[in-house]
Amino acid sequence: MMQSLNFPPPVYNNYIPTPQKANHFLFRNRRDQTRRFPTLLLAAKHDLALNDEEDIGGGAAPLPEGLRREMMPRHVAVIMDGNARWARQRGVLEASAGHEVGGRSLRELVELCCEWGIRVLTVFAFSYDNWTRPKVEVVFLMSLFERMLRSELDNFMRKGIRVSTIGDSSRLPESLKKMLSDVEEKTRDNSILHLIVAVSYSGKYDVTQACKSIAQKVKDGVVQMEDIDESLLEQELETNCSRYPCPDLLIRTSGELRISNFLLWQLAYTELFFAEALWPDFGKAEFIEALTSYQQRRRRYGGRHS
């Protein structure tokens, strides 16, 4: 069983894309207003993303019945929660068993995103706060990340998947840092799906480091105080590696109803979906249900539609 936030009865969004040229005009006019109405910038960016011809209908496989291609999210983020609980429910004391099976769920999700035309998938693989977990679990996770990257590299290249990582890499094992660097470099030009892996990531730290970077630029005279706005700060966040830095849809598994220090800035207008399934049990059917829920919602970005 799945659950999502308690919204009013869904209003089906029969959005019909308008010509891209008209949206560029809309974007130029909105840009002049973003200092007074910053949420308009988010809406304008989303309008342009929806109308980008190379992104509409980009999936190779037909969509499941009931899903509409023009209403698919461009960027999906996932908090992959419940691996240890999955193992305990099966009488296994080691969380590693759950993490291992959870890796299979991630592989399936990546495949589905490629097939259905989703352009960016960001997964919360390891929080900076997770360093407090038992050492044996942390060591296993680091080893699992490295093994998965090594085994999946050929698949990334064959499927056209670009891989980027975000987070504080200073505490990662040297061998993992090297592997991450190699995979990022080799997949840099791939364009079917951008897989962003958040490892040792903290949303609070992400915003903090962005503020420090801007402060240094002001100190150096590169940026003036009056130039600081939401758009500038967004450019300093770690998700600036992506064409679509702000997720359209966030999925969290295991029934937990929180975002746990993940993409705090970027989730400002993201639709949230909370699944009861533990991450190792999250598969195609659960993903379809999350996408169906997303397509039944009307995104207003703080505005009001008649």
BATORDO-875195 format. One record per residue: residue in three letters; x negated, y, z of N, C-alpha, C in turn. Coordinates in pm, whole numbers, padded with zeros to 5 digits, always signed. Example, Ala and Ser with C-alpha at 12.3 -4.5 7.8 and 13.67 -1.06 7.14 Angstrom:
ALA-01319-00569+00780-01230-00450+00780-01320-00330+00780;SER-01285-00225+00708-01367-00106+00714-01290+00003+00787;
This chain:
MET-00084-00120+00000+00000+00000+00000-00087+00124+00000;MET-00047+00225-00075-00120+00350-00082-00036+00460-00020;GLN-00103+00563+00024-00030+00680+00069-00104+00803+00024;SER-00031+00908-00002-00091+01036-00035-00031+01139+00057;LEU-00073+01264+00044-00019+01368+00129+00131+01379+00110;ASN+00201+01426+00211+00345+01437+00205+00387+01561+00127;PHE+00393+01548-00004+00433+01658-00089+00584+01658-00106;PRO+00643+01768-00151+00783+01768-00192+00799+01674-00310;PRO+00925+01642-00349+00946+01554-00465+00863+01602-00583;PRO+00792+01511-00650+00698+01551-00754+00764+01626-00868;VAL+00695+01728-00915+00738+01803-01033+00646+01762-01147;TYR+00700+01699-01249+00617+01650-01357+00561+01767-01437;ASN+00432+01764-01458+00366+01873-01527+00363+01844-01676;ASN+00453+01907-01749+00458+01887-01894+00370+01989-01964;TYR+00248+01997-01919+00155+02095-01974+00121+02062-02118;ILE+00140+02159-02207+00104+02141-02348-00010+02237-02379;PRO-00127+02185-02414-00241+02274-02438-00211+02377-02545;THR-00252+02500-02521-00243+02606-02619-00374+02616-02694;PRO-00380+02685-02805-00506+02692-02880-00619+02743-02795;GLN-00739+02689-02817-00854+02724-02735-00887+02872-02745;LYS-00868+02930-02863-00899+03072-02880-00819+03157-02784;ALA-00691+03125-02768-00607+03202-02676-00658+03191-02534;ASN-00708+03073-02496-00759+03057-02361-00885+03136-02337;HIS-00968+03151-02439-01087+03235-02423-01045+03380-02397;PHE-00939+03425-02463-00889+03559-02438-00839+03570-02295;LEU-00766+03465-02249-00716+03463-02112-00832+03468-02015;PHE-00937+03391-02044-01051+03386-01953-01120+03521-01944;ARG-01135+03592-02057-01200+03722-02053-01120+03820-01968;ASN-00988+03815-01984-00906+03907-01906-00908+03872-01759;ARG-00910+03744-01729-00911+03702-01589-01044+03737-01522;ARG-01151+03726-01599-01283+03751-01541-01290+03890-01479;ASP-01226+03987-01544-01227+04122-01490-01152+04133-01359;GLN-01066+04033-01330-00984+04041-01210-01034+03954-01096;THR-01141+03877-01119-01179+03778-01020-01231+03835-00890;ARG-01278+03958-00889-01322+04016-00762-01202+04038-00669;ARG-01087+04072-00729-00967+04092-00647-00887+03963-00633;PHE-00892+03876-00736-00815+03754-00734-00907+03637-00770;PRO-00996+03594-00679-01098+03494-00714-01040+03360-00756;THR-00919+03323-00710-00865+03194-00749-00831+03188-00897;LEU-00813+03304-00961-00784+03303-01103-00900+03245-01184;LEU-01022+03264-01135-01137+03210-01205-01131+03059-01209;LEU-01092+02997-01097-01080+02852-01093-00975+02804-01192;ALA-00862+02872-01194-00755+02833-01286-00799+02849-01431;ALA-00867+02960-01461-00912+02983-01598-01012+02877-01643;LYS-01105+02842-01553-01202+02738-01588-01131+02606-01617;HIS-01029+02574-01535-00958+02449-01555-00881+02450-01687;ASP-00820+02564-01722-00750+02576-01849-00845+02549-01966;LEU-00964+02607-01958-01061+02588-02066-01105+02444-02074;ALA-01123+02379-01958-01165+02239-01957-01059+02152-02022;LEU-00932+02177-01990-00825+02096-02047-00817+02111-02198;ASN-00856+02226-02250-00840+02253-02392-00968+02235-02471;ASP-01069+02182-02410-01193+02154-02481-01170+02033-02570;GLU-01176+02053-02701-01139+01947-02793-01222+01822-02776;GLU-01349+01837-02741-01433+01718-02733-01402+01637-02608;ASP-01325+01694-02514-01294+01622-02392-01156+01559-02394;ILE-01065+01605-02477-00931+01548-02481-00934+01421-02563;GLY-00885+01311-02504-00881+01185-02575-01018+01123-02592;GLY-01111+01151-02499-01246+01103-02515-01265+00956-02482;GLY-01168+00893-02413-01184+00755-02374-01170+00661-02493;ALA-01246+00550-02489-01242+00456-02600-01125+00361-02590;ALA-01078+00333-02468-00972+00236-02448-00838+00305-02428;PRO-00728+00238-02465-00595+00297-02439-00571+00308-02289;LEU-00495+00408-02250-00466+00427-02108-00357+00330-02063;PRO-00356+00295-01935-00247+00213-01883-00113+00282-01903;GLU-00009+00204-01913+00125+00258-01936+00162+00359-01828;GLY+00214+00473-01871+00258+00576-01778+00159+00688-01759;LEU+00032+00667-01794-00068+00773-01782-00078+00850-01913;ARG-00093+00982-01902-00104+01068-02020-00246+01122-02031;ARG-00303+01107-02149-00444+01143-02167-00469+01292-02144;GLU-00376+01378-02191-00398+01521-02176-00387+01566-02031;MET-00340+01480-01943-00326+01515-01801-00425+01440-01712;MET-00520+01370-01773-00621+01299-01693-00714+01399-01626;PRO-00756+01372-01503-00854+01461-01438-00986+01454-01511;ARG-01055+01568-01519-01187+01569-01579-01293+01522-01479;HIS-01271+01552-01352-01370+01520-01249-01298+01451-01133;VAL-01339+01330-01103-01285+01253-00990-01397+01234-00888;ALA-01366+01262-00761-01461+01238-00652-01405+01128-00563;VAL-01493+01047-00507-01449+00934-00425-01533+00925-00298;ILE-01463+00914-00184-01527+00879-00058-01506+00729-00040;MET-01612+00653-00055-01602+00506-00057-01611+00454+00086;ASP-01499+00447+00153-01497+00416+00296-01436+00279+00323;GLY-01488+00213+00425-01427+00088+00473-01507-00037+00448;ASN-01632-00025+00405-01712-00145+00377-01737-00230+00502;ALA-01775-00163+00612-01804-00239+00735-01677-00304+00790;ARG-01564-00232+00785-01438-00289+00833-01398-00410+00748;TRP-01422-00399+00617-01391-00511+00528-01468-00636+00571;ALA-01595-00619+00606-01677-00733+00649-01627-00789+00782;ARG-01596-00699+00876-01551-00746+01009-01419-00821+00999;GLN-01329-00775+00911-01201-00843+00895-01218-00985+00844;ARG-01333-01012+00785-01361-01146+00732-01457-01223+00820;GLY-01474-01175+00943-01556-01246+01040-01705-01233+01019;VAL-01744-01133+00938-01887-01111+00914-01932-00991+00996;LEU-02030-01009+01081-02073-00901+01169-02158-00797+01096;GLU-02232-00840+00994-02320-00748+00925-02241-00663+00824;ALA-02258-00531+00836-02190-00440+00741-02243-00459+00600;SER-02363-00515+00588-02426-00529+00456-02338-00607+00359;ALA-02263-00706+00410-02177-00785+00322-02071-00697+00257;GLY-02013-00605+00336-01915-00513+00281-01975-00417+00181;HIS-02095-00366+00210-02162-00274+00118-02192-00344-00015;GLU-02231-00470-00007-02263-00545-00129-02140-00558-00219;VAL-02028-00595-00160-01904-00608-00238-01856-00471-00283;GLY-01877-00368-00199-01840-00233-00238-01913-00187-00363;GLY-02034-00237-00383-02109-00205-00504-02037-00253-00629;ARG-01969-00367-00620-01893-00419-00734-01775-00329-00765;SER-01711-00276-00658-01599-00184-00680-01646-00058-00752;LEU-01765-00011-00717-01819+00107-00783-01846+00079-00930;ARG-01903-00036-00961-01929-00071-01101-01799-00070-01181;GLU-01692-00127-01124-01565-00132-01196-01510+00009-01216;LEU-01521+00094-01115-01469+00231-01127-01545+00308-01234;VAL-01675+00292-01239-01755+00358-01342-01710+00313-01481;GLU-01687+00184-01498-01641+00132-01628-01506+00192-01666;LEU-01413+00201-01570-01281+00255-01599-01288+00403-01636;CYS-01373+00478-01567-01389+00620-01600-01441+00637-01743;CYS-01535+00554-01782-01587+00560-01918-01476+00528-02019;GLU-01398+00426-01992-01295+00382-02086-01181+00483-02098;TRP-01147+00550-01988-01028+00634-01986-01057+00783-02006;GLY-01181+00817-02035-01213+00954-02073-01236+01050-01958;ILE-01256+01001-01837-01292+01088-01726-01437+01129-01745;ARG-01466+01257-01730-01598+01306-01767-01698+01307-01653;VAL-01651+01326-01529-01742+01332-01414-01686+01246-01301;LEU-01771+01164-01242-01736+01084-01125-01841+01112-01018;THR-01798+01168-00905-01889+01194-00794-01854+01101-00679;VAL-01951+01024-00633-01926+00928-00525-02010+00963-00403;PHE-01947+00955-00287-02015+00981-00160-02076+00850-00114;ALA-02203+00829-00150-02269+00703-00121-02326+00697+00019;PHE-02375+00812+00069-02440+00812+00200-02442+00956+00252;SER-02374+00979+00363-02370+01112+00423-02499+01140+00500;TYR-02535+01267+00507-02649+01304+00591-02625+01261+00735;ASP-02499+01263+00776-02465+01221+00913-02480+01071+00933;ASN-02488+00994+00823-02502+00848+00834-02641+00804+00880;TRP-02737+00897+00886-02870+00858+00933-02867+00810+01078;THR-02760+00841+01151-02749+00797+01290-02701+00652+01302;ARG-02667+00590+01192-02621+00451+01196-02737+00356+01232;PRO-02706+00232+01270-02813+00136+01303-02917+00127+01193;LYS-03042+00120+01232-03152+00122+01136-03141+00010+01034;VAL-03098-00108+01078-03091-00221+00986-02989-00194+00875;GLU-02880-00126+00908-02779-00094+00807-02832+00012+00710;VAL-02901+00112+00764-02955+00218+00679-03059+00161+00582;VAL-03147+00077+00633-03250+00016+00549-03186-00066+00437;PHE-03082-00141+00472-03015-00222+00371-02953-00133+00263;LEU-02888-00025+00306-02824+00065+00210-02926+00127+00114;MET-03039+00170+00167-03142+00227+00080-03189+00124-00022;SER-03205-00001+00025-03248-00108-00065-03141-00138-00169;LEU-03013-00134-00126-02903-00160-00218-02895-00053-00326;PHE-02910+00073-00288-02910+00181-00386-03017+00157-00492;GLU-03135+00123-00446-03247+00104-00539-03222-00014-00632;ARG-03172-00124-00577-03145-00242-00659-03037-00214-00764;MET-02932-00142-00722-02824-00112-00816-02871-00022-00929;LEU-02952+00078-00895-03003+00168-00999-03089+00092-01099;ARG-03173+00004-01046-03262-00072-01135-03181-00165-01225;SER-03082-00234-01167-03007-00332-01245-02909-00267-01342;GLU-02865-00144-01313-02763-00080-01395-02820+00015-01500;LEU-02950+00039-01500-03008+00137-01591-02977+00107-01737;ASP-02994-00019-01777-02964-00055-01916-02818-00028-01950;ASN-02730-00057-01854-02587-00033-01875-02558+00117-01887;PHE-02626+00198-01805-02611+00343-01815-02646+00393-01955;MET-02755+00341-02008-02799+00385-02140-02704+00336-02249;ARG-02658+00213-02235-02568+00156-02337-02433+00225-02337;LYS-02384+00261-02218-02252+00323-02205-02255+00475-02217;GLY-02373+00534-02222-02382+00679-02232-02354+00750-02100;ILE-02400+00692-01990-02374+00747-01857-02496+00825-01808;ARG-02472+00949-01775-02576+01032-01715-02566+01023-01563;VAL-02679+01009-01496-02681+00997-01350-02754+01116-01290;SER-02691+01179-01191-02755+01284-01112-02733+01253-00965;THR-02823+01300-00880-02806+01282-00737-02805+01418-00669;ILE-02726+01429-00564-02722+01549-00482-02742+01509-00337;GLY-02799+01599-00258-02825+01569-00118-02970+01597-00082;ASP-03000+01584+00046-03135+01607+00097-03218+01481+00080;SER-03306+01481-00019-03383+01360-00050-03507+01343+00038;SER-03533+01437+00127-03659+01435+00203-03674+01310+00291;ARG-03562+01252+00334-03569+01136+00424-03556+01003+00350;LEU-03537+01008+00220-03523+00884+00144-03659+00814+00129;PRO-03659+00681+00119-03784+00608+00094-03847+00654-00037;GLU-03978+00656-00042-04048+00703-00161-04011+00623-00285;SER-03995+00492-00268-03961+00408-00385-03823+00445-00439;LEU-03730+00479-00350-03596+00518-00395-03600+00654-00462;LYS-03677+00746-00407-03690+00878-00469-03746+00867-00610;LYS-03844+00781-00628-03903+00761-00760-03801+00700-00857;MET-03726+00602-00807-03625+00538-00891-03518+00638-00933;LEU-03472+00720-00838-03371+00822-00869-03423+00920-00974;SER-03547+00962-00958-03606+01055-01053-03616+00993-01192;ASP-03656+00867-01199-03669+00798-01327-03534+00784-01397;VAL-03433+00744-01319-03300+00723-01378-03242+00857-01425;GLU-03258+00960-01346-03208+01092-01387-03274+01137-01517;GLU-03403+01119-01527-03475+01162-01647-03434+01081-01769;LYS-03423+00950-01755-03391+00864-01869-03248+00882-01918;THR-03157+00919-01828-03016+00931-01866-02974+01076-01892;ARG-03067+01168-01888-03036+01310-01893-02951+01350-02013;ASP-02974+01287-02129-02905+01327-02251-02776+01249-02275;ASN-02740+01157-02187-02615+01082-02203-02495+01172-02173;SER-02384+01147-02241-02274+01243-02231-02134+01184-02218;ILE-02121+01053-02212-01987+00994-02200-01931+01015-02059;LEU-02011+00987-01958-01969+01005-01818-02088+01059-01740;HIS-02062+01158-01654-02164+01209-01564-02136+01151-01426;LEU-02221+01060-01382-02208+00997-01251-02297+01073-01153;ILE-02234+01139-01055-02309+01213-00953-02303+01134-00823;VAL-02419+01098-00773-02428+01018-00652-02475+01107-00537;ALA-02390+01121-00436-02424+01202-00319-02491+01113-00215;VAL-02622+01132-00197-02700+01051-00104-02767+01144-00003;SER-02747+01117+00125-02796+01206+00230-02739+01346+00210;TYR-02612+01349+00177-02545+01474+00140-02463+01529+00256;SER-02459+01662+00266-02378+01733+00365-02316+01854+00297;GLY-02184+01865+00303-02117+01979+00244-02156+02109+00313;LYS-02172+02105+00445-02212+02225+00519-02352+02269+00476;TYR-02443+02172+00463-02579+02206+00421-02579+02261+00278;ASP-02495+02205+00193-02488+02250+00054-02454+02399+00048;VAL-02353+02441+00125-02314+02582+00127-02424+02666+00192;THR-02484+02614+00299-02590+02687+00369-02709+02714+00278;GLN-02754+02610+00205-02870+02628+00118-02838+02723+00003;ALA-02712+02724-00042-02672+02818-00147-02680+02961-00096;CYS-02635+02984+00028-02643+03118+00087-02788+03162+00105;LYS-02874+03071+00149-03015+03104+00166-03080+03140+00033;SER-03044+03067-00072-03101+03094-00204-03060+03232-00252;ILE-02933+03267-00232-02886+03399-00274-02952+03508-00190;ALA-02965+03483-00060-03029+03581+00027-03173+03608-00016;GLN-03244+03502-00056-03382+03519-00103-03386+03600-00231;LYS-03289+03578-00320-03284+03653-00445-03253+03800-00421;VAL-03169+03827-00320-03142+03966-00284-03268+04030-00230;LYS-03339+03956-00144-03464+04006-00085-03566+04037-00194;ASP-03571+03952-00297-03668+03969-00405-03622+04071-00510;GLY-03503+04122-00493-03450+04220-00588-03393+04161-00715;VAL-03380+04030-00721-03326+03964-00839-03174+03980-00846;VAL-03111+03981-00728-02965+03994-00718-02933+04112-00627;GLN-02833+04189-00665-02786+04299-00582-02668+04252-00496;MET-02650+04314-00380-02544+04274-00289-02408+04274-00359;GLU-02383+04376-00440-02253+04387-00505-02230+04280-00612;ASP-02336+04208-00649-02323+04102-00748-02279+03969-00687;ILE-02282+03960-00555-02249+03834-00489-02098+03811-00493;ASP-02057+03703-00556-01916+03665-00559-01907+03513-00558;GLU-01786+03461-00570-01767+03317-00565-01840+03245-00678;SER-01837+03306-00796-01902+03243-00910-02052+03229-00889;LEU-02115+03331-00832-02258+03326-00807-02292+03218-00705;LEU-02212+03210-00598-02239+03109-00497-02222+02969-00555;GLU-02120+02952-00637-02096+02821-00698-02215+02776-00782;GLN-02281+02871-00846-02398+02837-00928-02514+02786-00845;GLU-02514+02817-00715-02623+02774-00628-02594+02642-00558;LEU-02472+02591-00570-02438+02464-00508-02501+02349-00586;GLU-02518+02236-00521-02586+02125-00587-02507+02068-00704;THR-02376+02087-00705-02296+02037-00816-02308+02124-00940;ASN-02396+02225-00938-02416+02306-01059-02481+02224-01170;CYS-02519+02100-01140-02573+02011-01243-02463+01964-01337;SER-02336+01986-01298-02224+01933-01375-02152+02043-01453;ARG-02098+02005-01567-02016+02097-01645-01886+02129-01571;TYR-01838+02033-01492-01716+02051-01414-01749+02030-01267;PRO-01799+02131-01198-01850+02114-01062-01744+02088-00956;CYS-01620+02127-00982-01514+02112-00881-01421+01997-00919;PRO-01409+01896-00832-01323+01781-00865-01177+01821-00882;ASP-01110+01755-00975-00965+01770-00989-00894+01680-00888;LEU-00953+01564-00862-00891+01464-00775-00996+01406-00682;LEU-00963+01400-00554-01046+01331-00455-00971+01210-00404;ILE-01035+01096-00406-00979+00972-00353-01061+00931-00231;ARG-00993+00902-00121-01061+00844-00005-00992+00712+00029;THR-01070+00609+00047-01016+00478+00079-01016+00455+00230;SER-00955+00344+00271-00952+00291+00409-00851+00359+00500;GLY-00765+00445+00447-00660+00504+00527-00701+00621+00613;GLU-00826+00662+00608-00871+00778+00685-00827+00905+00615;LEU-00779+01003+00694-00721+01125+00636-00810+01245+00664;ARG-00932+01243+00615-01024+01355+00632-01126+01352+00518;ILE-01199+01463+00503-01296+01470+00393-01440+01458+00440;SER-01463+01454+00570-01593+01412+00626-01714+01485+00569;ASN-01708+01617+00564-01826+01697+00527-01871+01672+00383;PHE-01774+01648+00296-01804+01618+00156-01753+01730+00065;LEU-01839+01791-00012-01802+01890-00114-01705+01996-00059;LEU-01740+02055+00054-01648+02144+00124-01605+02263+00039;TRP-01696+02323-00034-01661+02436-00120-01585+02387-00243;GLN-01635+02281-00302-01584+02236-00431-01442+02180-00423;LEU-01398+02140-00305-01266+02079-00289-01155+02180-00262;ALA-01184+02309-00278-01087+02414-00241-00950+02393-00305;TYR-00944+02352-00432-00816+02333-00500-00803+02192-00557;THR-00873+02098-00497-00868+01960-00542-00743+01890-00488;GLU-00683+01806-00572-00571+01722-00525-00629+01604-00447;LEU-00567+01573-00333-00618+01469-00244-00529+01345-00250;PHE-00593+01229-00252-00520+01103-00250-00588+01009-00151;PHE-00512+00960-00055-00566+00871+00048-00511+00731+00028;ALA-00600+00636+00008-00562+00497-00017-00580+00414+00109;GLU-00485+00324+00134-00496+00234+00249-00601+00127+00226;ALA-00625+00091+00102-00720-00016+00072-00860+00019+00118;LEU-00930-00078+00174-01072-00061+00204-01149-00058+00072;TRP-01263+00009+00072-01332+00030-00055-01360-00099-00133;PRO-01405-00209-00071-01430-00330-00151-01304-00385-00218;ASP-01185-00347-00168-01059-00394-00226-01001-00294-00326;PHE-01068-00181-00346-01017-00077-00437-01055-00115-00579;GLY-00953-00133-00662-00978-00174-00800-00892-00100-00899;LYS-00868-00162-01013-00798-00098-01123-00657-00054-01084;ALA-00583-00141-01016-00445-00109-00980-00440+00012-00886;GLU-00531+00016-00790-00534+00128-00695-00573+00257-00765;PHE-00665+00248-00860-00708+00367-00932-00593+00421-01018;ILE-00520+00331-01080-00403+00373-01160-00302+00445-01071;GLU-00279+00394-00951-00183+00458-00861-00229+00598-00822;ALA-00359+00615-00797-00412+00747-00763-00396+00843-00881;LEU-00426+00796-01001-00414+00881-01120-00268+00915-01150;THR-00179+00820-01127-00037+00846-01147+00013+00953-01051;SER-00029+00944-00926+00008+01046-00827-00045+01182-00869;TYR-00167+01186-00917-00226+01312-00962-00145+01374-01076;GLN-00105+01293-01172-00034+01345-01288+00108+01389-01256;GLN+00159+01354-01140+00293+01396-01100+00292+01528-01025;ARG+00176+01583-01002+00166+01706-00924+00152+01828-01014;ARG+00191+01941-00962+00175+02068-01033+00068+02148-00961;ARG-00037+02182-01031-00149+02255-00972-00127+02404-00993;ARG-00118+02477-00882-00083+02620-00891-00199+02713-00857;TYR-00306+02663-00797-00422+02748-00763-00382+02871-00683;GLY-00289+02852-00591-00247+02963-00506-00137+03048-00565;GLY-00105+03026-00691+00000+03104-00755+00136+03036-00738;ARG+00233+03083-00813+00368+03025-00807+00425+03018-00947;HIS+00471+02899-00984+00532+02880-01115+00684+02879-01100;SER+00752+02936-01196+00899+02936-01192+00952+02798-01229;
